[in-house]
Every structure is written in structure tokens, then in C-alpha cells.
Amino acid sequence: MAKPPKPQVEVELPARYGEAEGGGCDQAGCQNQEAFRCLYRDRRAVDCSWVACREHLKVVSGRAYCLRHASIVEVLNMALTQGTQVLPPDLDNRCASLVMWVSRDLDEPIVERLVRWGDSNMSIINDPAIRYTRPDHLRQESGHWERIWALANRTGILLRVGLRVEDSRPETVILTGGTTHLVSTIPPWIQRHLGGDSNRASPSDLVERLAFQQQMLMALDSHVEKYGVTFPNLLVPVRI
């Protein structure tokens, strides 16, 4: 009789921090003087210059990063587990992290809608991976990062919902229903940043985020109300 395999025990890697800096944490309002440089290095071998204390750094796979680049590394790790290796984006490229943050807000309400729109013969595909699609020069399509939800039956995908950010428009969030762009807009917190307002603790931040979320969901509702849950003249294989 074969012995059952021993359960694998995950070994927690010791956290590695960047070079210590004497100027204190770069996080606004933080008084901590013990600070370390973010360990992110982009595809051009350019290092992040952000310096932060342990409280304002995030450890991913045993290495400490600033909060923005930590989310990018999480996306790259997700892609790697799916069999896709993507070089670390340029320092100022926020496409992957923007998709991650917005999709976290939209995940629950989108899944609730797919449950409501489906029936017992359909299944929900909730793919947490954020994938990169390389540029298609023949179709003149920019490379983009994307998160996918879908409603499918045994013949294929009936409704594919995508949230993407393109390399050519890194500040713009695009919601797709099937092959249709439903919403293409700049989130309000990014609009403030582009306008020179770097106030992270704006009292209207939560209200703006909820309004942005509702704008996305209302566009999806209108699309399904018009077309139903089947792609017009298109059937997509279950693999996404």
C-alpha cells in the first residue's frame, strides 16, 4: 500500500530590505527615521528611489517593496504561476497595479451579477490572475494588462467581462463586455494626481471611488440589458 504524500509545509522566507537610508521615511506624515530603499528594479535595470520604514513597505516573496511596486510584483508572480514570464514594467508604469486595485473593488459586485444573470446550466469563471497581452502591431493594438470574469456553459463563454489598462494610456481604466469597450475613463484619484493634488487623505476619496465603481457597474448592466449574456454573433472557447 502506497504511503500518502507528506503535506508540504510552506517555509516563510526571511524578509530582505534594501539599503538603509538616513533621511527617514518618504511616506507623508511618517516620523520614522529608520528607512530602507525599495528593492524594485525595472526591465531597464533602473532601481526605485522610494525610501520607507518597515510599516510603509510590503514584503513580497521575501523582499521589501514600496506599496505601489509591491502590487506590481504580486501581479508578476501571479503571471509566473500561470506560465507567463513578464519583465518588470518601467518604474513609472502603473498599469498592472491599477488593474489590481480597481478589480479588487469590482470583484464582488461583478460576481454577484454573474450569479444573478446565470442559471443552473452555466458556470462562473472568476480568474484572479492579471495577465499581460503584448502589442499587436498588425491590428494596431497596444499591449495591456487585464483581469477577467466570465459566464460560460458547456459550449463556451457567453459573457466575458474584462478590466484592462493599456500601455499607451496608463492612467485610463477600460471595462469591456465581450469585444465592446463599455467604459474608458480616468479614475478620480488619478485625475487629482495629474492635476498636481497629491493629497492622499482627501475626505471625498471614498465617495469618488464608490461613484467610479458605480459608473463601471451601470455600464455593464446596460450592456447586458441590451444584449443579454450571449456575445452578439460570437462564441468564444471556454479557455481564456
C-alpha positions as CSV (number, residue, x, y, z in Angstrom):
1,M,0.0,0.0,0.0
2,A,1.4,3.3,-1.0
3,K,2.1,5.9,1.7
4,P,0.1,9.1,1.4
5,P,2.3,12.1,0.4
6,K,3.6,14.2,3.2
7,P,1.8,17.6,3.4
8,Q,4.0,20.4,2.0
9,V,5.0,23.0,4.6
10,E,5.4,26.5,3.3
11,V,8.7,28.0,4.5
12,E,8.5,31.7,5.2
13,L,11.5,33.4,3.7
14,P,13.3,36.0,5.9
15,A,12.4,39.5,4.7
16,R,15.2,41.2,2.8
17,Y,15.2,45.0,3.0
18,G,17.0,47.4,0.8
19,E,19.9,49.7,1.7
20,A,19.2,51.7,4.9
21,E,18.8,55.4,4.4
22,G,19.3,58.1,7.0
23,G,16.8,60.7,5.8
24,G,13.7,59.0,7.2
25,C,10.6,57.5,5.7
26,D,9.3,59.2,2.5
27,Q,5.6,58.5,3.4
28,A,3.8,61.8,4.1
29,G,3.4,62.4,7.8
30,C,5.6,59.5,8.9
31,Q,8.2,60.3,11.5
32,N,10.1,57.0,11.5
33,Q,13.8,57.6,10.9
34,E,14.7,54.0,10.2
35,A,14.0,53.6,6.5
36,F,15.1,51.4,3.6
37,R,15.2,51.7,-0.1
38,C,12.5,49.8,-2.2
39,L,14.1,46.7,-3.9
40,Y,12.1,47.1,-7.2
41,R,14.2,47.1,-10.3
42,D,12.5,47.5,-13.7
43,R,13.3,45.9,-17.0
44,R,15.9,48.6,-17.8
45,A,17.7,47.8,-14.6
46,V,16.6,51.1,-13.1
47,D,16.0,51.0,-9.3
48,C,13.1,52.5,-7.4
49,S,14.2,55.6,-5.3
50,W,11.4,55.4,-2.8
51,V,12.6,55.1,0.8
52,A,10.3,53.9,3.6
53,C,10.1,52.4,7.1
54,R,9.1,48.8,7.7
55,E,5.5,50.0,8.3
56,H,5.2,51.5,4.8
57,L,7.0,48.8,2.9
58,K,5.4,45.5,1.9
59,V,7.3,42.2,1.8
60,V,6.5,40.0,-1.3
61,S,8.3,36.7,-1.7
62,G,10.8,37.7,0.9
63,R,11.7,41.1,-0.5
64,A,10.5,44.5,0.7
65,Y,9.0,47.0,-1.8
66,C,7.2,50.3,-1.7
67,L,3.4,49.7,-1.8
68,R,3.0,50.6,-5.5
69,H,5.7,48.2,-6.7
70,A,4.7,45.5,-4.2
71,S,1.4,45.2,-6.1
72,I,3.3,45.0,-9.4
73,V,5.5,42.2,-8.1
74,E,2.4,40.4,-6.9
75,V,0.9,40.6,-10.4
76,L,4.2,39.4,-11.9
77,N,4.3,36.4,-9.5
78,M,0.7,35.6,-10.5
79,A,1.6,35.7,-14.1
80,L,4.5,33.4,-13.5
81,T,2.4,30.8,-11.7
82,Q,0.2,30.8,-14.9
83,G,3.2,30.1,-17.0
84,T,3.9,33.6,-18.3
85,Q,7.1,35.5,-17.5
86,V,6.8,39.2,-17.9
87,L,9.7,41.6,-17.4
88,P,9.2,44.1,-14.6
89,P,7.5,47.2,-16.1
90,D,9.2,50.6,-16.1
91,L,9.3,52.4,-12.8
92,D,6.6,54.9,-13.8
93,N,4.3,52.2,-15.4
94,R,1.3,51.8,-13.1
95,C,-0.9,49.7,-15.5
96,A,-0.6,46.4,-13.6
97,S,-1.1,47.9,-10.1
98,L,-4.1,50.0,-11.3
99,V,-5.8,46.9,-12.7
100,M,-5.2,45.1,-9.4
101,W,-6.6,47.8,-7.2
102,V,-9.7,48.6,-9.3
103,S,-10.5,44.9,-9.8
104,R,-10.5,44.3,-6.1
105,D,-13.3,46.9,-5.7
106,L,-15.3,45.4,-8.6
107,D,-14.8,41.7,-8.0
108,E,-17.6,41.1,-5.6
109,P,-20.3,43.1,-7.4
110,I,-19.4,41.6,-10.8
111,V,-19.5,38.1,-9.4
112,E,-22.9,38.8,-7.8
113,R,-24.2,39.9,-11.2
114,L,-22.9,36.8,-13.0
115,V,-24.6,34.7,-10.4
116,R,-27.9,36.6,-11.0
117,W,-27.6,36.5,-14.8
118,G,-26.7,32.8,-15.0
119,D,-28.7,29.7,-14.5
120,S,-28.0,26.1,-13.4
121,N,-26.5,25.2,-16.8
122,M,-23.9,28.0,-16.6
123,S,-20.7,28.3,-14.6
124,I,-18.8,31.4,-13.4
125,I,-15.1,31.9,-14.3
126,N,-13.5,34.2,-11.8
127,D,-9.9,34.4,-12.9
128,P,-7.8,36.3,-10.3
129,A,-4.7,36.5,-12.5
130,I,-3.8,39.7,-14.1
131,R,-2.3,38.9,-17.5
132,Y,-0.3,40.9,-19.9
133,T,-1.2,40.8,-23.7
134,R,1.7,42.0,-25.8
135,P,1.1,44.7,-28.5
136,D,-0.4,43.5,-31.8
137,H,1.1,45.8,-34.4
138,L,-1.0,44.3,-37.3
139,R,-4.2,45.3,-35.5
140,Q,-2.6,48.5,-34.1
141,E,-3.5,47.4,-30.6
142,S,-1.5,48.5,-27.6
143,G,-0.2,46.0,-25.0
144,H,-2.4,45.8,-22.0
145,W,-2.8,44.3,-18.5
146,E,-6.2,42.7,-17.9
147,R,-8.4,40.9,-15.3
148,I,-11.2,38.6,-16.5
149,W,-14.6,37.4,-15.3
150,A,-16.9,35.3,-17.4
151,L,-20.1,33.4,-17.6
152,A,-19.9,30.1,-19.6
153,N,-21.8,26.9,-20.4
154,R,-20.6,23.7,-22.0
155,T,-20.2,25.2,-25.4
156,G,-18.1,28.2,-24.5
157,I,-18.1,31.6,-22.9
158,L,-21.4,33.5,-23.1
159,L,-20.3,36.8,-21.4
160,R,-16.7,37.9,-20.9
161,V,-16.1,40.9,-18.7
162,G,-12.6,42.4,-18.7
163,L,-10.9,45.2,-16.8
164,R,-7.8,46.5,-18.6
165,V,-5.2,49.3,-18.7
166,E,-3.2,49.8,-21.9
167,D,0.4,50.7,-22.1
168,S,-0.4,53.6,-24.3
169,R,-2.9,55.1,-21.8
170,P,-1.6,54.1,-18.4
171,E,-4.0,56.4,-16.5
172,T,-7.2,55.1,-18.2
173,V,-9.3,52.2,-17.0
174,I,-11.2,50.3,-19.6
175,L,-14.2,48.0,-18.9
176,T,-15.1,45.6,-21.6
177,G,-18.2,43.4,-22.2
178,G,-17.4,40.8,-24.8
179,T,-15.5,42.7,-27.5
180,T,-17.1,46.0,-26.7
181,H,-15.4,48.8,-24.7
182,L,-18.1,49.8,-22.2
183,V,-16.3,52.5,-20.2
184,S,-12.9,54.2,-20.8
185,T,-12.2,56.7,-18.1
186,I,-9.5,58.1,-15.8
187,P,-10.3,57.3,-12.1
188,P,-10.8,60.5,-10.0
189,W,-7.9,59.9,-7.7
190,I,-5.6,59.8,-10.7
191,Q,-7.2,62.9,-12.1
192,R,-6.3,64.7,-8.9
193,H,-2.7,63.4,-9.1
194,L,-2.4,64.5,-12.7
195,G,-3.7,67.9,-11.6
196,G,-1.0,68.3,-9.0
197,D,-3.1,67.4,-6.0
198,S,-1.2,64.7,-4.1
199,N,-3.4,64.8,-1.0
200,R,-3.9,61.1,-0.2
201,A,-6.3,61.7,2.6
202,S,-9.0,63.6,0.7
203,P,-12.3,63.4,2.5
204,S,-14.1,62.9,-0.8
205,D,-11.9,59.9,-1.7
206,L,-14.3,57.2,-0.6
207,V,-17.3,58.9,-2.3
208,E,-15.3,59.3,-5.5
209,R,-14.3,55.6,-5.5
210,L,-17.9,54.5,-5.0
211,A,-19.1,56.7,-7.8
212,F,-16.4,55.4,-10.1
213,Q,-17.3,51.8,-9.2
214,Q,-21.0,52.5,-9.9
215,Q,-20.1,54.1,-13.3
216,M,-18.4,50.8,-14.3
217,L,-21.2,48.6,-13.0
218,M,-24.0,50.7,-14.6
219,A,-22.3,50.4,-18.0
220,L,-22.1,46.6,-17.5
221,D,-25.8,46.4,-16.5
222,S,-26.8,48.4,-19.6
223,H,-24.8,46.2,-21.9
224,V,-26.4,43.0,-20.5
225,E,-29.8,44.6,-20.6
226,K,-29.3,45.3,-24.3
227,Y,-27.6,42.2,-25.5
228,G,-28.2,39.6,-22.8
229,V,-25.4,37.2,-21.7
230,T,-24.5,36.0,-25.2
231,F,-22.0,37.6,-27.4
232,P,-23.6,39.1,-30.5
233,N,-22.6,36.8,-33.4
234,L,-19.6,35.4,-31.4
235,L,-18.9,32.3,-29.4
236,V,-15.7,32.1,-27.6
237,P,-14.0,28.9,-26.4
238,V,-14.0,28.2,-22.7
239,R,-10.3,28.8,-22.4
240,I,-9.4,32.4,-21.6
